[in-house]
């Protein structure tokens, strides 16, 4: 009886075996976005299964998310407003991650950028008669400065004392939020509420609806100049990473620090510089939010833009151009979250996308081979 069971098992054995091999060559450029798209599709499929198990209608939920985010020109404009800070923060994370610097502090750098831009208006730094462009440029520079400062501190600690940047940047998020809250609740509070006084219109980023007098079809469209600046910066960051000497140094340090050191690249200097640029981009996101959307500094200015930017950067495979559509996708999820019940559905989808994205990295590092077994 035992012998027949063994024979039966031998005959039923699968004649192939699966083998995972480390990839020796880098994937071609078009494969990276394809893997990301497959990860998103898998996440949406898993999300649909969870919704159905919970008694919901997955198709109806996804259809509503699409209509609430892209169903008309007005909601598309609102989606781009939500996508604007996400693109800035996604770029901030992408340039740091490319050098294997894990900047988890974009949320704090976002808040500090918002603080710096607000300080220009609320102190005020410029006279009231100053032209609008001067106000906006000064606010942008102040936002970038404070964001860069908040990135430079953990960058210096990493370069000089080898302090883990994950811990230092994460902890500085809480310091930045508490710092801003002190000014919001005490120094600049409007009547004791969790917000400052409203900025004068001279400190507002121009919106499409501002030009409705010349172009009536733009009436009600809330997309502001920050979105255009984000697109321009994506081009600049791509050029820096892939068409400049400094970008080559960033990529080499990220890929092989020993080879970079042997080539004479100043690793410590680059760590600080990259963290400064990353912080400045996240700070500019904060400036665009206070100047283009809320027109004041308030406690709940960010629904987690800094942390969502981490997902965006990884989903884009650190490609600055891909950050743009991915940022729009997550902007749509944030916008749709206001209308979907329960409200946690968009956040659930974001979480599943992150898990699938992390899983997809396995297929970037390893190749799957199916090998036919050879009988002895």
VEXLUM-250784 format. One line per field, with one value per residue: chain; residue number from 0; x negated, y, z of N, C-alpha, C in turn. Coordinates in steps of 0.001 Angstrom, whole numbers, plus 500000, padded with zeros to 6 digits. Layout:
<marvexs>
chain: (A;...)
resi: (NUM;...)
n_east: (X;...)
n_north: (Y;...)
n_up: (Z;...)
ca_east: (X;...)
ca_north: (Y;...)
ca_up: (Z;...)
c_east: (X;...)
c_north: (Y;...)
c_up: (Z;...)
</marvexs>
This chain:
<marvexs>
chain: (A;A;A;A;A;A;A;A;A;A;A;A;A;A;A;A;A;A;A;A;A;A;A;A;A;A;A;A;A;A;A;A;A;A;A;A;A;A;A;A;A;A;A;A;A;A;A;A;A;A;A;A;A;A;A;A;A;A;A;A;A;A;A;A;A;A;A;A;A;A;A;A;A;A;A;A;A;A;A;A;A;A;A;A;A;A;A;A;A;A;A;A;A;A;A;A;A;A;A;A;A;A;A;A;A;A;A;A;A;A;A;A;A;A;A;A;A;A;A;A;A;A;A;A;A;A;A;A;A;A;A;A;A;A;A;A;A;A;A;A;A;A;A;A;A;A;A;A;A;A;A;A;A;A;A;A;A;A;A;A;A;A;A;A;A;A;A;A;A;A;A;A;A;A;A;A;A;A;A;A;A;A;A;A;A;A;A;A;A;A;A;A;A;A;A;A;A;A;A;A;A;A;A;A;A;A;A;A;A;A;A;A;A;A;A;A;A;A;A;A;A;A;A;A;A;A;A;A;A;A;A;A;A;A;A;A;A;A;A;A;A;A;A;A;A;A;A;A;A;A;A;A;A;A;A;A;A;A;A;A;A;A;A;A;A;A;A;A;A;A;A;A;A;A;A;A;A;A;A;A;A;A;A;A;A;A;A;A;A;A;A;A;A;A;A;A;A;A;A;A;A;A;A;A;A;A;A;A;A;A;A;A;A;A;A;A;A;A;A;A;A;A;A;A;A;A;A;A;A;A;A;A;A;A;A;A;A;A;A;A;A;A;A;A;A;A;A;A;A;A;A;A;A;A;A;A;A;A;A;A;A;A;A;A;A;A;A;A;A;A;A;A;A;A;A;A)
resi: (0;1;2;3;4;5;6;7;8;9;10;11;12;13;14;15;16;17;18;19;20;21;22;23;24;25;26;27;28;29;30;31;32;33;34;35;36;37;38;39;40;41;42;43;44;45;46;47;48;49;50;51;52;53;54;55;56;57;58;59;60;61;62;63;64;65;66;67;68;69;70;71;72;73;74;75;76;77;78;79;80;81;82;83;84;85;86;87;88;89;90;91;92;93;94;95;96;97;98;99;100;101;102;103;104;105;106;107;108;109;110;111;112;113;114;115;116;117;118;119;120;121;122;123;124;125;126;127;128;129;130;131;132;133;134;135;136;137;138;139;140;141;142;143;144;145;146;147;148;149;150;151;152;153;154;155;156;157;158;159;160;161;162;163;164;165;166;167;168;169;170;171;172;173;174;175;176;177;178;179;180;181;182;183;184;185;186;187;188;189;190;191;192;193;194;195;196;197;198;199;200;201;202;203;204;205;206;207;208;209;210;211;212;213;214;215;216;217;218;219;220;221;222;223;224;225;226;227;228;229;230;231;232;233;234;235;236;237;238;239;240;241;242;243;244;245;246;247;248;249;250;251;252;253;254;255;256;257;258;259;260;261;262;263;264;265;266;267;268;269;270;271;272;273;274;275;276;277;278;279;280;281;282;283;284;285;286;287;288;289;290;291;292;293;294;295;296;297;298;299;300;301;302;303;304;305;306;307;308;309;310;311;312;313;314;315;316;317;318;319;320;321;322;323;324;325;326;327;328;329;330;331;332;333;334;335;336;337;338;339;340;341;342;343;344;345;346;347;348;349;350;351;352;353;354;355;356;357;358;359;360;361;362;363;364;365;366;367;368;369;370;371;372;373;374;375)
n_east: (499160;498067;496054;497523;498736;496546;495614;497808;497733;495276;495821;497659;496309;495457;494061;492372;490299;490163;488005;486262;484219;481615;481623;479225;478905;480110;483567;485260;486191;488975;490136;490322;492460;494537;494588;495353;497932;499163;499038;500780;503160;503478;503840;506261;507918;507724;508768;511381;512299;512254;514159;516455;516672;517230;519781;520276;520521;518256;517816;519578;518485;515903;516632;517909;515782;514308;516109;516368;513911;512962;515124;516154;515226;514987;514643;512326;510575;510536;509359;506767;505921;505702;503738;501486;499795;499057;497517;495300;494294;493902;491823;489887;489429;488588;486091;484505;484742;483545;480905;480725;481426;483550;485927;488279;489475;490997;493522;493225;491466;493145;495008;493292;492564;495035;495305;493150;493882;496263;495351;494149;496344;497822;496152;495703;493368;492943;493802;497205;497653;496086;495611;497703;496289;493878;494598;495419;493091;491339;492699;492521;489730;489250;490764;489372;486900;487380;488330;486055;484235;485329;484843;482096;481074;481470;479987;477384;476872;476905;474759;472543;472597;473677;476335;479399;481434;484120;485303;484636;485781;488453;489098;488776;490984;493068;492085;492124;494886;495840;494441;495548;498193;497946;497645;500002;502057;501397;499602;500442;503151;506573;508907;508610;509077;508223;506552;505018;505363;506952;505119;504283;505522;503443;501484;502243;501943;502412;505497;507351;509987;509761;509403;511758;513165;512022;512060;514801;515348;513645;514657;515118;513181;510674;507965;504622;501669;499652;499757;498711;496115;495271;495193;493143;491016;490821;489711;487258;486119;485909;484031;481853;481324;480782;479370;477258;474076;474097;476412;475593;473717;475408;476950;474946;473906;476176;476464;473992;472151;469446;468055;468565;467201;464621;464329;463953;466056;467717;469310;470514;471020;472824;474956;475993;476661;478581;480616;481267;482301;484433;485974;486555;488233;490435;491129;491945;494287;495873;496014;497467;499901;500888;500943;502286;504654;505911;505357;504468;502734;503227;504122;504914;503798;502684;503642;501970;500126;497309;496645;498107;496736;494499;495450;496204;493741;492445;494244;493986;491535;489378;489172;489243;491047;493107;494096;495974;498522;499100;499351;501650;503484;503558;504401;506975;508034;507962;509699;512092;512549;514041;516650;517349;518758;518158;515772;513210;512555;511020;508514;508016;507623;505315;503520;503504;502432;499853;498869;498965;497199;494771;494517;494210;491639;490103;490146;488692;486154;485711;485729;488128;488011;489100;488397;487935;488076;485528;485465;483733)
n_north: (498802;501187;501449;501798;504241;505910;505650;506697;509284;510090;510018;512025;514278;517695;518575;520740;523303;526253;528978;531594;534138;536477;539597;540420;542435;545776;546647;547559;550926;551195;549088;549583;551540;549882;547755;549185;549973;547481;546841;548771;547990;545449;546218;547632;545535;543837;545610;545771;543185;543195;545181;543966;541735;543058;543796;545866;547638;547242;548069;550243;551938;552490;553690;555945;557252;557916;559636;561652;562782;563137;563634;566004;569262;571015;569398;568102;570226;570719;568327;568625;570696;569381;567617;569153;569904;567277;566506;568206;567244;564560;564814;565835;563643;561789;562705;562537;559820;558675;558815;557067;558179;558282;560222;560860;563014;564852;565784;567452;569317;570371;571700;573593;575041;576162;577723;579555;580928;582068;583732;585784;587261;587742;589056;591971;591205;592658;595909;597132;598260;596897;595062;592359;590135;590322;589776;587083;585794;586280;584911;582310;581903;582130;579957;577843;578201;577687;575057;573854;574298;572631;570227;570251;569947;567148;566114;567073;565857;563200;563121;564012;562712;560257;559760;558066;558802;558229;558103;560673;562498;561735;562295;565050;565890;566054;568055;570239;570528;571120;573477;575176;575172;576606;579247;579484;579199;581109;583469;584393;583911;584029;585408;583431;581034;577986;578991;581439;584980;585846;585902;588856;589501;590043;588305;585876;582998;583119;581987;579922;580774;583455;584662;584687;586837;587562;585060;583372;580629;579720;580219;579543;577559;576160;575575;576517;578638;577184;574535;574652;575479;573207;571323;572417;572209;569433;568840;570138;568735;566191;566768;567468;565022;563206;564408;565925;566600;566611;565157;562662;562057;561875;559618;557684;557587;556642;554127;552800;553409;552981;552868;555460;556944;556095;557230;559816;561419;563712;562533;563243;565980;565885;564517;566406;568486;567252;566695;569297;570302;568515;569163;571825;571576;570255;572244;574227;573102;573486;576276;576679;575652;577298;579742;579304;577898;577689;580189;581109;580323;577312;574770;572222;571920;570039;566908;564754;564990;564861;562210;560759;561516;559904;557398;558092;558755;556233;554704;555940;555051;556657;558390;561598;562586;560682;561055;563072;562129;560156;561653;563074;560954;560214;562609;562582;560457;561563;563725;562408;561113;562770;562395;559752;557100;554432;556944;555988;554445;555484;555838;553221;552097;553492;552417;549690;549935;550788;548484;546605;547855;547710;544950;544603;545450;543246;541817;543466;543183;540460;537680;535530;532133;529299;526035;522971;519810;517381;513978;511576)
n_up: (500000;500819;498895;496474;496964;496998;494369;492998;493846;492796;490024;489822;490255;489684;486603;486327;487759;489747;489694;491296;490276;490892;489212;486837;485050;484532;484436;481403;480452;479856;481147;483884;484412;483484;485309;487556;486773;486635;489333;490392;489118;490248;492892;492752;492025;494275;496145;495187;495708;498528;499035;497996;499672;502027;501567;499828;496659;494362;491704;491458;493398;492370;489964;490920;492172;489913;488536;490450;490377;487756;486222;485131;483826;485930;488290;487525;487554;490313;491118;490077;491692;494170;493413;493040;495428;495966;493786;494056;496550;495908;494041;495754;497456;495548;494534;496787;497525;495326;495867;497845;500251;502825;503081;505222;506153;504715;505284;507561;506425;504516;506187;507351;505111;504483;506765;506454;504081;504953;506991;505591;504771;507117;508923;508324;505620;503297;501919;501636;499166;497399;494328;493047;491990;493326;495970;495701;494754;496893;498927;497912;497939;500682;501641;500408;501650;504430;504260;503131;505200;507146;505959;505778;508356;509324;507211;507636;510102;509303;507472;508980;511480;511065;511716;511709;509058;508674;511215;512254;510385;510551;513227;513209;511844;513734;515369;513622;513108;515691;516125;514154;515083;517451;516570;515129;517057;518939;518301;515702;515652;514655;516417;518357;517136;515270;513177;511039;510268;507173;504115;502214;498869;497203;497848;496881;494854;491325;489886;487559;487377;487869;485496;484203;483234;480769;479567;479610;479927;481845;484300;487719;487829;489739;489598;490143;489755;490911;490004;487411;488021;489388;487292;485729;487514;487693;485224;485515;487691;486550;484544;486142;487446;485354;483296;484131;485691;488477;488942;488013;489984;492193;491513;491323;493928;495198;493981;494296;496841;497585;495156;494311;496258;495730;493251;493895;494646;496727;499255;501722;501399;499265;500446;502255;500441;498762;500590;501271;498835;498505;500793;500159;497914;499063;500868;499101;498259;500530;500487;498096;498829;500937;499655;497266;497809;500578;501603;504034;507101;508703;511139;510158;507601;505958;504704;505128;503054;502896;503590;501736;499489;499577;498780;496188;494983;494997;493529;491093;490450;491018;488920;487698;485719;485685;488171;487925;486598;488523;490829;490153;490094;492845;493867;492878;494376;496953;496633;495930;498278;499883;499228;499294;501091;503324;504448;504529;502344;500037;501378;502109;499587;498829;500717;499964;497418;498085;499409;497297;495610;497002;496958;494225;493773;494222;491831;490286;491213;490987;488697;487258;486585;484847;485036;483414;484867;484922;484409;486325)
ca_east: (500000;497170;495349;498442;498936;495332;495613;498857;497248;494208;496409;498444;495455;495424;492793;491603;490040;490044;486753;486094;482816;481342;481389;477880;478985;481197;484728;485373;486964;490424;490641;490593;493850;495456;494699;496151;499326;499655;499236;502015;504283;503640;504393;507683;508603;507818;509712;512726;512657;512553;515438;517537;516805;517845;521167;520387;520516;516946;517926;520219;517544;514866;517270;518163;514482;513944;516980;516115;512572;512702;516402;516441;514079;514893;514037;510955;509821;510344;508395;505434;505569;505239;502534;500343;498815;498576;496437;494134;493758;493406;490507;488980;489063;487915;484678;483793;484718;482629;479586;480919;481674;484961;486520;489649;489870;491605;494686;492735;490919;494340;495520;492353;492703;496269;495013;492296;494672;497239;494643;493941;497583;498370;495265;495354;491998;492959;494819;498465;497619;495251;496402;498118;495241;492851;495139;495427;491706;490797;493334;491954;488356;489318;491219;488265;485834;487728;488353;484664;483643;485837;484182;480645;480707;481191;478932;476105;476706;476582;473437;471475;472627;474309;477628;480368;482315;485524;485739;484514;486784;489781;489296;488869;492361;493853;491570;492603;496324;495982;493913;496581;499373;497690;497944;501406;502937;501007;499089;501202;504503;507709;509959;508406;509379;507065;506209;504581;506205;506877;504153;504835;505518;502160;500629;502864;501517;503494;506293;507986;511240;509448;509376;513076;513622;511574;512423;515919;515351;512781;515347;515276;512075;509828;506551;503827;500346;498780;499727;497765;494776;494947;494811;491825;490022;490625;488762;485953;485592;485487;482791;480787;481000;480367;478624;476271;472994;474536;477365;474814;473148;476504;477311;473827;473879;477301;476282;472765;471412;468002;467534;468629;466106;463386;464271;463656;467283;467856;470586;471119;471530;474003;476054;476586;477251;479800;481648;481680;483177;485655;486757;487030;489377;491566;491519;492690;495635;496590;496300;498530;501180;501400;501143;503181;505873;506584;505109;504150;502064;504140;503579;505227;503504;502261;504246;500931;499458;495916;496555;498613;495672;493602;496077;496163;492372;492155;495089;493407;490190;488470;489098;489952;492165;494186;494675;497105;499788;499367;499855;503044;504260;503783;505239;508347;508471;508213;510918;513252;512767;515020;518012;517588;519005;517392;514724;511917;512309;509835;507298;507784;507053;503932;502731;503329;501495;498505;498467;498700;496001;493623;494407;493748;490187;489480;489993;487658;484856;485557;486318;488807;487725;489780;487433;488455;487266;484913;485496;482415)
ca_north: (500000;502334;501587;502347;505658;506614;505688;507607;510635;510388;510275;513255;515434;518736;518364;521988;523972;527712;529441;533042;534497;537918;540193;540947;543668;546656;546594;548651;552052;551053;548035;550109;552008;548763;547058;550053;549882;546165;546930;549533;547148;544413;546867;547904;544242;543417;546520;545376;541971;543592;545903;543005;540936;543919;544056;547030;547453;547740;548783;551528;552770;552968;554602;557219;557905;558500;560779;562720;563328;563463;563619;567278;570168;571593;568458;567882;571363;570467;567229;569180;571460;568407;566957;570082;569651;565898;566465;568816;566350;563381;565168;565961;562290;561078;563085;562017;558358;558245;558718;556173;558964;558019;561430;560632;564265;565812;566391;568571;570317;571000;572645;574698;575870;576933;578728;580592;581736;582820;584760;586920;588033;588095;589916;591496;591462;593640;596957;596820;598757;596031;594374;590990;589165;590380;589044;585646;585318;586290;583808;581057;581787;581865;578575;576954;578338;576983;573638;573427;574263;571437;569082;570337;569492;565698;565837;567308;564808;561965;563221;564243;561801;559011;559593;557470;559874;557838;558513;562128;563212;561417;563042;566479;566178;566456;569349;571256;570738;571814;574829;575929;575328;577681;580528;579490;579346;582208;584701;584856;583349;584907;585228;582224;579828;577252;579540;582832;585851;585545;586695;589753;588866;590260;587162;584653;582521;583277;580812;580024;581531;584883;585160;584421;588034;587457;583731;582951;579187;579426;580588;578486;576596;576529;575255;577735;578678;576186;573325;574918;575468;571808;570675;572942;571627;568028;568847;570537;567628;565142;567213;567375;563628;562371;565139;566804;565931;566391;564052;561421;561800;561432;558246;556790;557408;555785;552764;552179;554439;552723;553299;556920;557448;555807;558172;561143;562192;564114;561957;564034;567224;565571;564160;567651;569217;566572;566915;570702;570416;567769;569972;573025;571187;570022;573547;574920;572531;574193;577632;576641;575342;578461;580866;578977;577178;578090;581628;581367;579192;576658;573533;571041;572309;568868;565610;563731;565118;564439;560751;560281;561739;558745;556389;558594;558619;554825;554239;556513;554486;557786;559130;562859;562747;559780;561618;563945;561392;559461;562683;563346;559802;560298;563779;562132;559652;562469;564495;561519;560703;563648;562052;558308;556570;555130;557815;555302;553652;555952;555551;551794;551857;553969;551445;548474;550292;550782;547091;545996;548493;547091;543583;544637;545631;541913;541413;544307;542652;539040;537141;534245;531147;528006;525050;521609;518852;516312;512700;510946)
ca_up: (500000;500895;497622;495470;497270;496582;492905;492557;494120;491841;488710;489843;490519;488643;485883;486248;489027;489626;490265;491336;490094;490931;487890;486679;484278;484934;483558;480441;480970;479702;482021;485224;484487;483270;486589;488433;486332;487064;490786;490621;488700;491280;494082;492501;492037;495681;496784;494768;496458;499910;499024;497778;500896;503038;501204;498958;495211;493954;490429;491725;494150;491457;489008;491602;492337;488617;488251;491417;490166;486351;485502;484460;483840;487269;489246;487078;488075;491751;491229;489837;492891;495161;492909;493008;496502;495892;492790;494707;497577;495206;493496;496900;497886;494459;494411;497966;497452;494262;496477;498984;501454;503085;503648;505675;506798;503783;505932;508356;505506;503948;507189;507515;503919;504665;507787;505887;503152;505748;507743;504694;504717;508428;509721;506983;505197;502214;502046;500956;497790;496559;493302;493348;491659;494368;497104;495434;494676;498248;499648;497410;498442;502124;501790;500058;502646;505657;503939;502961;506540;507836;505339;505986;509703;509307;506239;508318;511118;508581;506855;509945;512623;510623;512378;510796;508567;508822;512552;512448;509586;511076;514473;512915;511427;514905;515819;512688;513327;516972;515914;513425;515946;518411;515915;514715;518220;519818;517712;514537;515687;514381;517412;519143;516365;514759;511868;511046;509448;505749;503372;501182;497544;496534;498201;496366;493530;490338;489543;486241;487475;487907;484115;483619;482531;479371;479067;480473;480165;482990;485540;488707;487810;490880;489375;490299;489126;491517;489187;486320;488620;489682;486028;485357;488425;487325;484103;486048;488503;485606;483908;487145;487744;484215;482272;484747;486418;489855;488924;487903;491301;493051;491154;491625;495383;495540;493481;494806;497584;497580;493855;494292;497087;495000;492125;494404;494891;498127;499658;502802;500809;498460;501348;502753;499322;498313;501602;501154;497658;498806;501718;499470;497078;499963;501389;498046;498296;501585;500014;497090;499482;501672;498738;496154;498185;501825;501782;505443;507749;509640;511685;509339;506221;505185;505050;504992;501758;502969;503612;500442;498507;499591;497920;494810;494473;494737;492434;489877;490312;491180;487660;487904;484792;486091;489397;487581;486536;489786;491727;489763;490555;494285;494079;492633;495522;498080;496332;495981;499659;500524;498831;499384;502431;504354;503928;504554;501136;499304;502138;501996;498258;498893;501461;499160;496345;498676;499632;495984;495076;497675;496431;492830;493763;494173;490431;489698;491645;490669;487474;487469;485542;484971;484513;483320;485612;484125;485158;486462)
c_east: (499125;496459;496240;498675;497721;495285;496627;498402;496171;494775;497134;497601;495489;494079;491929;491334;489799;488791;486693;484608;482639;481061;479979;477884;480190;482344;484725;486335;488466;491001;491024;492018;494872;495668;495533;497631;499944;499923;500521;503231;504550;504254;505879;508496;508784;508803;511146;513197;513047;513897;516612;517766;517514;519293;521369;520402;519233;517035;518537;519276;516470;515438;517510;516856;514078;514791;516676;514767;512319;513985;516762;515202;513877;514227;512613;510056;509547;509335;506970;504969;505027;503931;501301;499370;498257;497437;495171;493482;493231;492035;489475;488497;488244;486431;483872;483658;483733;481207;479614;480933;483164;485571;487987;490212;490509;492831;494264;492172;492045;494877;494594;492365;493944;496064;494204;493054;495668;496573;494406;495158;497970;497442;495552;493924;491932;493996;496066;498445;496772;496112;496666;497004;494155;493308;495008;494016;491087;491391;492747;490537;488344;489769;490118;487164;486152;487822;486946;483954;484058;485288;482692;480231;480493;480130;477558;475838;476323;475139;472326;471419;473313;475603;478631;481388;483791;486067;485725;485568;488193;490071;489465;490230;493177;493391;492113;494082;496563;495503;494954;497804;499177;498055;499416;502323;502625;500682;500003;502660;505557;508821;509819;508709;508097;506733;505767;505591;505985;505881;504874;504668;504211;501190;501226;502228;502679;504174;506933;509238;510993;509470;510703;513638;513242;512004;513523;515917;514466;513449;515507;514146;511007;508349;505724;502436;499396;498679;498735;496339;494339;494508;493413;490732;489785;489619;487354;485325;485138;484162;481619;480345;480353;479563;477572;475227;473417;475540;476667;474208;474216;476831;476205;473726;475013;477096;475087;471919;469900;467374;467531;467489;464768;463207;464038;464871;467404;469245;471268;471739;472806;475199;476772;477295;478556;480926;482139;482648;484500;486561;487327;488249;490616;492058;492306;494116;496477;496943;497455;499890;501741;501701;502184;504515;506552;506401;504943;503366;503010;503594;503765;504948;503142;502998;503253;500228;498038;495744;497070;497560;494681;494141;495966;494772;492041;492986;494569;492018;489137;488255;489892;491145;493361;494837;495925;498409;500126;499900;501302;503951;504567;504551;506708;508880;508786;509505;512159;513566;513777;516449;518348;517776;518886;516185;513361;511598;511104;508531;506966;507120;505600;503038;502477;502353;500064;498003;498120;497439;494746;493403;493852;492239;489443;489207;489013;486285;484626;486282;486939;488496;488456;488901;488067;487501;486738;484886;484107;482393)
c_north: (501249;502563;502197;503829;506475;506734;506686;509061;511038;510755;511611;514492;516399;518679;519623;522515;525464;528161;530965;533371;536010;538443;540781;542259;544480;546545;547774;549700;551854;549997;548565;550658;550885;547996;547867;549975;548547;546169;547678;548690;546051;544997;547153;546608;543740;544308;546171;544136;542319;544303;544942;542146;541743;544275;545267;546636;548081;548560;550167;552474;553344;553951;555966;557976;558586;559735;561955;563396;563786;563645;564891;568154;570768;570662;568099;569004;571177;569342;567734;570036;570516;567761;567843;569859;568234;565763;567059;567836;565062;563624;565266;564587;561574;561416;562585;560502;557871;558102;557812;556952;558901;559200;561166;561917;565277;566486;567601;569680;571063;572064;573841;575612;576742;578037;579875;581507;582612;583965;585999;587843;588577;588983;591416;591901;592583;594728;596604;597243;597894;595286;592916;589992;589146;589641;587536;585073;585253;585160;582472;580848;581478;580433;577586;577012;577531;575472;573080;573334;573000;570153;569057;569771;567977;565313;566007;566220;563475;561989;563265;563179;560467;558706;559080;558515;559517;558332;560029;562896;562958;562216;564536;566861;566721;567808;570465;571565;571495;573260;575700;576173;576430;579033;580620;579798;580587;583489;585251;584406;584415;584590;583959;580941;579221;577702;580988;583683;585531;586465;587691;589123;589053;589106;585832;584270;582667;581942;581008;580884;583038;585501;584917;585631;588007;586132;583152;581464;578786;579722;579379;577477;577039;576209;576532;577566;577630;574915;573485;574879;574034;571066;571122;572326;570151;567919;569165;569395;566485;565510;567092;565928;562905;563104;566077;565984;565638;565244;562706;561056;561284;559970;557268;556539;556486;554342;552067;553225;554240;553173;554819;557530;557241;556783;559610;562011;562472;563695;562797;565320;566963;565176;565422;568394;568581;566766;568358;570874;569705;568575;571209;572713;570934;571335;574350;574382;573223;575603;577638;576384;576568;579624;580568;578403;577804;579564;582027;580162;578612;575293;572325;571316;571119;567612;564458;563784;564569;562935;560145;560466;560599;557653;556808;558408;557177;554289;554749;555956;555587;558554;560425;563057;561892;560259;562428;563158;560649;560447;563033;562206;559902;561555;563434;561315;560530;563243;563626;561086;561553;563198;560581;557913;555047;555863;557130;554530;554171;555675;554062;551476;552325;552961;550176;548730;550254;549358;546411;546573;547896;545667;543583;544841;544300;541513;542317;543749;541208;538681;535774;533329;529858;526967;523664;520657;517752;515047;512084;509578)
c_up: (500000;499578;496562;495708;496817;495068;492386;492745;493122;490479;488675;490121;489340;487934;485771;487659;488766;490364;490192;491284;490194;489520;487846;485916;484740;483936;482600;480970;480903;480642;483407;485338;484316;484578;487568;488073;486746;488565;491119;490260;489733;492546;493922;492537;493476;496444;496443;495521;497888;499990;498872;499031;501980;502711;500319;497495;494677;492676;490636;492457;493228;490439;489643;491831;491036;488318;489175;491199;488736;485541;484783;484560;485225;488261;488832;487588;489565;491984;491043;491013;493960;494722;493020;494158;496465;494884;493377;495680;496947;494605;494615;497365;496820;494400;495610;497888;496392;494783;497693;500310;501729;503850;503973;506293;505875;504384;506769;507494;504800;504913;507349;506295;503986;505689;507203;504946;503904;506497;506886;504697;506084;509250;509531;506625;504167;502487;501237;499486;496859;495548;493667;493100;492729;495621;496884;495373;496070;499080;499224;497946;499930;502391;501492;501101;503899;505422;503795;504305;507276;507206;505623;507342;509744;508288;506856;509353;510472;508068;507905;511036;512320;511384;511352;510372;508643;510158;512694;511638;510093;512344;514205;512336;512594;515448;514930;512917;514626;516865;515213;514309;516983;517807;515526;515896;519051;519056;516629;514548;515406;515391;518230;518406;515804;513342;512031;510272;507975;505053;502467;499802;496795;496812;497741;495033;492546;490043;488169;486291;487528;486516;483402;482884;481066;478736;479955;480798;481357;484321;486458;488754;488812;490701;489397;489697;489692;490693;488028;486850;488919;488419;485604;486232;488148;486179;484604;486849;487596;484955;484879;487334;486574;483146;482863;485482;487852;489942;488810;489255;492266;492781;491506;493127;495821;495142;494113;495539;497559;496271;493761;495100;496395;493838;492584;494655;496389;498629;500729;502266;500024;499326;501821;501621;498863;499313;501587;499989;497898;499744;501062;498599;497932;500568;500378;497941;499354;501175;499029;497720;500203;500737;497663;496561;499410;502154;503242;505955;508780;510031;510789;507863;505341;505643;504920;503656;501793;502945;502308;499357;498454;498673;496457;494212;494141;493587;491096;489589;490255;489876;487799;486971;485208;487384;489083;487476;487827;490827;491433;490227;492049;494663;493868;493807;496731;497858;496455;497403;500390;500276;499004;500848;502401;503774;503873;503292;500351;500041;502102;500656;498222;499598;500671;498019;496880;498888;498303;495357;495685;497158;495010;492736;493730;492732;489686;490020;491219;489377;487794;486295;485856;484272;484522;484031;484679;484957;485155;485787)
</marvexs>
